[in-house]
């Protein structure tokens, strides 16, 4: 049953405060996704590491994050999202300090592990708080802001870390500054902890009721695992994230090898990709409310991104133009973001928000874990073009998964609409 916006008058300022704070927390988690990759060239120089070894650092991060994300959804549903949020931020502080004090590969592995542990709960935490604290009419925009701030976190991290490393002539100073960022976010959230308290506010769009309006009987905690849509969403995240991993970790050295561009220029491609992605998410937030077939929006958007990435890998575009084309691919990926999150919400049974988002988003972590060493090996073997071709192909696989999710949801619509 849909609750009219007028029957749930929530002040804009109240919703905006929660959306802004959760957006900041999400941006911080994405910043720490990129704790290590922007400084890979310095690690190669200081520790004589290969791209395959560096790819395993990313794998360590995302294996821990993926397993932890699936499990943390249950923890969030049991004890609440807010305490888990503060524990995750504390892990980020530890990760940055571990990186700052690393004296070899083992130290970097420790930093990757702590960062992965901190990253694990963020999607179950964020979406639980948003679904419980934000009113239904503003939920689509909340998802859009959530995605935008994540992209901004990805975009800021390379500039922040590489910039401080250049200015201070020390990547250890850059990591100390990263630790200070996480501490600052913790302090801000502590002062505004009432706005992220998921024990308060459970709006109509989250309430679990029968067609007659009677509260439904609780389901088994693992009942959601029987839903095919949950696993299709999982596969969608896996494939689309493989492409994202290729761009984040290896687009810069690939463009260097293909076009002979300087590191100072190619390192900006990730930032450009994420900024274009943020612009795409702004547009995507409005499309969510206007387009019923979300999988159509996702398909068109990802195919645009796939085409641009493949073009960047051909070697046919002039050097700087290829960097621009690779950056613009982020717009297509970002445009799909809000529709993707709403697609997952439609697949989630009421009352299982943390568990469903934790399970589905663990596909993101698995994608990063598998893709990083795979694309790293392609570079080690002197095939930079296939970094872009492979990213394009995985986006196409993501389109197929999203199409199947949408088809299943439309097939279920008459059955659910009839009782209402």
C-alpha angles and dihedrals in degrees: 000000000000117000113218115239091238092059091061107044105187117173114248091230091058093051093042092053093054093043091049095049094046089046090054091049091049091048088053092053091052090047087058091048083070097043093117112018098070090059097045092113090057092048090051089053098043101036102024093236127166126229089251091056090048089050089056089058088059089046091053090052095050099040089057092041093048096050091041093048094056091048096041091060088069091046092051092050089049106043102015135261102263101068090045089052093057092046090053093052090050088056089055090055089052092047093053092048091048090052091048091055098040116130098179147348094305091058091051090049090054091051091049091050095050092046090050091050090051093047095050101084100040102097095044089045096046098045093043091055094043094048092049101037105034120074117244098249091058098041096096090054089046089057089048093052090045091056094043094053090049090055091046089053089054091046096048098046099070093045093044097047099037092041094053091043090055094043096046095031086229131093088199090067089051090057093048087055089050089055089052090053092056092047091051092052090049091053093048092050091047090057090049099037093131090066092057097042104123091191087077125068123020108183129204094264090062100041115108111224140151123245088268091057094253118135108262124238113263116261128223109278090242096045092102090065089073092064112102091206090064092057093043088054087049091054091047090056092047095055098040091048093053087064092047091051091053092053097043099047106026112017091092098054090038092057089046091056096041100044107014092241119163120257090240088065103036092050087066092061093082090050090048091048091052095045090051087047090054090052089050091052092054089057091041092056090063094043091058091067094045105040120067096187098065093176089063091058091046093049097050093044095050093045089055089052092046093052093051094048092050090050091053090055097052095077089226096109118079112261101260089037090057090054089051093047092050090050093049090055085073090070092064093047091047093048089061094051105086092041088051093053092047090049089056092047090055089051093049119093112230113267094025098081097126095045095047096046090044092053096042095045091049083074085067091056093046090051092054092045094052099037100049099065091036094056090039089059090051089057093045088055092052099252105125093154090065091060087069096036091050092049090052092050093051090052088055089053088051089055090055092051093049091049091054092049092051092047092053093048092051090048090055094046099087092049093052096038096053097067091045 
